[in-house]
Amino acid sequence: MQSGLSIRYDVIHRTVAQGNFVLTMSEGALNGTASAFYDLFRLDEGLIVEHWDVIAEMPDPSAPTNASGKF
């Protein structure tokens, strides 16, 4: 993580695991902006050995939505 970035996790919506991979879908804030976080971890002998992520800004509550949403 870069110096000066602030990440806050508020809600973990879903955690899915298969084999040595774990995916978490959560929401919180990145530098004060409401965001969705998708984190994929690869584990080896109980340790995280790789991590990939996607961070997406959450739409404004007044924005048009679909029934599925981010989660």
C-alpha positions in Angstrom: 0.0 0.0 0.0 1.3 3.5 -0.8 2.1 5.8 2.0 -0.7 8.2 2.8 -3.5 6.0 1.6 -6.3 5.2 4.1 -8.4 2.0 3.7 -11.3 1.2 6.0 -13.3 -2.0 5.8 -16.8 -1.7 7.2 -18.8 -4.7 6.0 -17.7 -8.1 4.7 -20.5 -9.2 2.4 -19.2 -12.6 1.2 -16.2 -14.9 1.6 -15.7 -17.8 -0.8 -12.9 -20.4 -0.6 -11.9 -23.2 -2.9 -8.7 -25.1 -2.6 -6.0 -22.7 -1.7 -7.9 -19.5 -2.9 -10.0 -17.2 -0.8 -12.1 -14.4 -2.2 -13.6 -11.7 0.0 -16.2 -9.1 -1.2 -16.5 -6.1 1.2 -17.2 -2.4 1.4 -15.7 0.5 3.2 -13.8 3.6 2.3 -10.6 4.4 0.3 -9.3 7.8 1.4 -12.8 8.7 2.6 -14.6 7.6 -0.6 -17.2 4.8 -0.3 -15.7 1.8 -2.1 -16.2 -1.9 -2.9 -13.3 -4.2 -2.3 -12.7 -7.5 -3.9 -9.6 -9.3 -2.6 -8.3 -12.7 -3.8 -5.7 -14.5 -1.8 -3.7 -17.6 -2.6 -2.6 -19.5 0.5 0.2 -22.0 1.0 0.7 -23.8 4.3 -1.6 -21.4 6.0 0.1 -18.3 4.8 -0.9 -15.7 2.3 1.6 -16.0 -0.6 -0.2 -13.9 -3.3 -2.9 -11.2 -3.2 -4.8 -9.5 -6.0 -7.5 -6.8 -5.5 -10.0 -4.7 -7.3 -11.3 -1.5 -5.7 -14.3 0.2 -7.2 -16.0 3.4 -6.1 -19.5 2.9 -4.9 -22.1 4.8 -6.8 -23.9 7.7 -5.2 -27.2 6.5 -3.5 -29.2 8.7 -5.9 -27.6 7.1 -9.0 -29.7 4.7 -11.1 -29.2 1.1 -9.9 -30.0 -2.4 -11.0 -31.4 -5.2 -8.8 -28.0 -6.9 -8.5 -25.9 -4.1 -7.1 -22.2 -4.5 -6.3 -22.8 -7.5 -4.0 
